[in-house]
Amino acid sequence: MDHNVDIEYEGGGKMSRNGSASDERGMNRQPLLSKNRVNTSSQIAIVGSNICPIESLDYEILENDLFKQDWRSRKKVEIFQYVVLKWTLALLIGVLTGLVAFFNNLGVENIAGFKFLLTSKFMLQHRYYEAFAVFAGINLFLALLAGLLCAYIAPAAAGSGIPEVKAYLNGIDSHSILAPSTLFVKIFGSILGVAAGFVVGKEGPMVHTGACIANLLGQGGSRKYHLTWKWLRYFKNDRDRRDLITCGSAAGVAAAFRAPVGGVLFALEEAASWWRSALLWRTFFTTAVVAVVLRSLIGFCRSGKCGLFGEGGLIMFDINGTIPDYNMVDLVAVILIGVIGGILGSLYNYFVDKVVRTYSYINGKGPMIRVFLVGLISLLTSCCAYGLPWFTNCVPCPVGLSVECPTVGRSGSYKFFQCQPGHYNDLASLLLNTNDDAIRSLFGSTNANEFRISTLAIFFLAMYILGIITYGIAIPSGLFIPVILAGSSYGRLVGTLLVSISNLDVGLFALLGAASFLGGTMRMTVSLCVILLELTNNLLMLPLMMLVLLISKSVADNFNKGVYDQIVRMKGLPFLEAHAEPYMRHLVAGDVVSGPLITFSGVEKVSNIVHSLRMTSHNGFPVIDEPPFMEAPELCGVVLRSHLIVLLKGKMFTKQRRLTGTEALQRYHAFDFAKAGLGKGPKMEDLDVTPEEMEMYVDLHPITNTSPYTVVETMSLAKAAVAFRELGLRHLCVVPKTPGRPPVVGILTRHDFMPQHILGLYPGIDKRH
């Protein structure tokens, strides 16, 4: 998505480079150099259904005089308090995420249970039209309620949320993705959407929910909703919030799948762009807390106090305890499952991308259109779930079952539907059930002939198609469960075909099929492997699981990117990959800085600062010390826009150009310049500067970051891009190679590393080499 807008939200490195020699060098070495030095890459993205400006997060530690004084003045007890507070917040994130996941699951089971009981009651009376009206009507009501919440209260809550969390941890601040309203809609919209029978999961939204909880705690609450905690002032910076949100995303996976180790690995492999050992410990502690909370609550529900569907625990698919004994035929089958899963998974991603792009256009027509689309997909899903079983024959109940067959009056694996006594409808057992129960049935190994080949084929096609067309509508919707449903039905189908020559049972084949689809769509390996093993409580499947995930991911990578990477790109989020593009090795940092560059003197005139802030949207400005304060011009550092506004509001001006650093350190505290949450920081509209004050001066040294990261203009652009991402920067200063020139060439920001900008400057460059 390229809106080709001429705006820059990041830094001041946006000016023709000072020094024509550098331009000539670039022209001689690369004749394709464009004359246009303005960054016209897209700096707006789709968030929910809205187009929003994108800013970057600053994970760099600021080292200006005020912050240095703050750290020097901290006592041991304050440092201890800071460390304890970090672990306390990790504990709170785990507890709250576990509670939300538990009540989320409880809500889904009880609402869906009531719906299925009521439908079953009408069917037992042979009132089939009334049964469909009740079934489709309840689904439509729940769906429209979820759609209304998403469309009118928090559009950013639509979808999985994992791409947005992944982008945030990469350094992209998208409007409202972690707001309290988004958290509210994510929780209730997910309950309503899953209970409405959509082919969606609550696992992706749980990751987003955990991140929202972490953000709410990390920024000290919300002023808008009168929920503030002043004692959280230590966390008024992007770096600490990023760590907490990483813990929150891991807690979401741990709560969704009851997989604490899988949650840590998911955050490490898929979500976080930056990691360190201390964060590993804190994330592991958070997921362990989630596991304890869920175990305690599930134990409470075993007494039958949690409503219609008893235990209230999160999904746990126990297959069986037998040791898997596989032969050569099984290994060939597993390899085939991996290959086909990779192909079908990449095809799934292709169609999801096309559907989401189409829905983005439709959703842009207005909130009522979004709600109408939700209702349309709900009716289609209800028609499939209720109508398809009518086209299949009933199956005699197997002899010697430990459970009731056919199941009458509640959820179960052997649905009565419209069958004669002693028979059940196997397709209805999958379609007229919660998604979790359908997966349990497919993973089950007690009855190898429970589902016919035709049933599995129909169910696979239904889940594959419904999963694709449902993702992208205005409800919270995860991709894990639709992919597991399609994959497990496909795997069980293969297992049923090979049952006479295979040593593996059909339940294990279903697990391997789910793994192949997950690998083919999401392109994760280690975290998916551990999540599935924790999910099924079957560690003995580890070798086969590793094999099928590696094969499916390797095959799918030849066709397209993972589904979350595709959605990030489709939304226009400026995501920085872990590795640089090949063509970046042929360019240097000085080749992509764009103009115009705006710099300030160490002691600057107030009118110059006010004018620059009003005329630009830059968020960082180089500060240059000049005579008489220095013998020759030199780069002092970088000052942030938000800090300049705070300084101007304080009106600590002087009539002469002089240093006022000591006075500023006495008047201001580092907390005055701390970053506020959710766009509550100071704005230019708040300034009230008189004409007399405009002619005065202000000393920028106390708020200037005197140790900015810099690269020489001849550094490879590939190396600069990797350093920018690994260090979590927002601004990267480019300094000249030769003396006698201005001390800064420009500032590189996230958008300067985007392919749209680079390929716009060099349209003839070979993108492959």
Disulfide bonds with the S-S distance in Angstrom:
Cys301-Cys306 1.71
Cys394-Cys419 1.95
Cys397-Cys405 1.99
